[in-house]
Amino acid sequence: MIPRLYFRLPPEAVAAWRITAAWALLPLRVPTGWAVAWNGVSARVAPSGEVEFNDSEDLFWATKVPPRGTGPYATDDGSFWREVHIDGGWYRDHFKLVLLDPDWDHIRHRFTTTDPLEFLLTLERWLADIAQHGDLREAP
């Protein structure tokens, strides 16, 4: 059984058109360079009109992979490549994202929100920033 977590989304919300009456994964914009180990970001429109989200602590997990054609710790320009991970989930009363560099003993950034759209947009921004720039453009 999928846990129940309800929100009202404005009709003009970016993700609102992606959500139907059937439980389904929400399509995420994941740029090249990420290996997604787990995506459980799913939702449906409930009969009440509210959006029901999966409220698991294990919603998302991805690992940055080495640039193509390079060793695991060196890039073409000689700079150092690091394995980083993004973990996301729902924790009792809020969504949480963490950037691990490289593991749970080294949490580099943390973000929390009660807004599912803010969670999704922040997740996609983190994935894009790290893929393009090697780090987050702005600290969350």
Stockholm file with secondary structure:
# STOCKHOLM 1.0

chainA/1-140         MIPRLYFRLPPEAVAAWRITAAWALLPLRVPTGWAVAWNGVSARVAPSGEVEFNDSEDLFWATKVPPRGTGPYATDDGSFWREVHIDGGWYRDHFKLVLLDPDWDHIRHRFTTTDPLEFLLTLERWLADIAQHGDLREAP
#=GR chainA/1-140 SS CCCCCEECCCTTCTTGGGCCSSCEECCCCCCTTEEEEEECCEEEECTTSCEEECCCSCSEEEEECCCTTSCTTBCTTSCBCCCCEEEEEEETTEEEEEEESSSTTCEEEEEEESCHHHHHHHHHHHHHHHHHHSSCSSCC
#=GC SS_cons         CCCCCEECCCTTCTTGGGCCSSCEECCCCCCTTEEEEEECCEEEECTTSCEEECCCSCSEEEEECCCTTSCTTBCTTSCBCCCCEEEEEEETTEEEEEEESSSTTCEEEEEEESCHHHHHHHHHHHHHHHHHHSSCSSCC
//
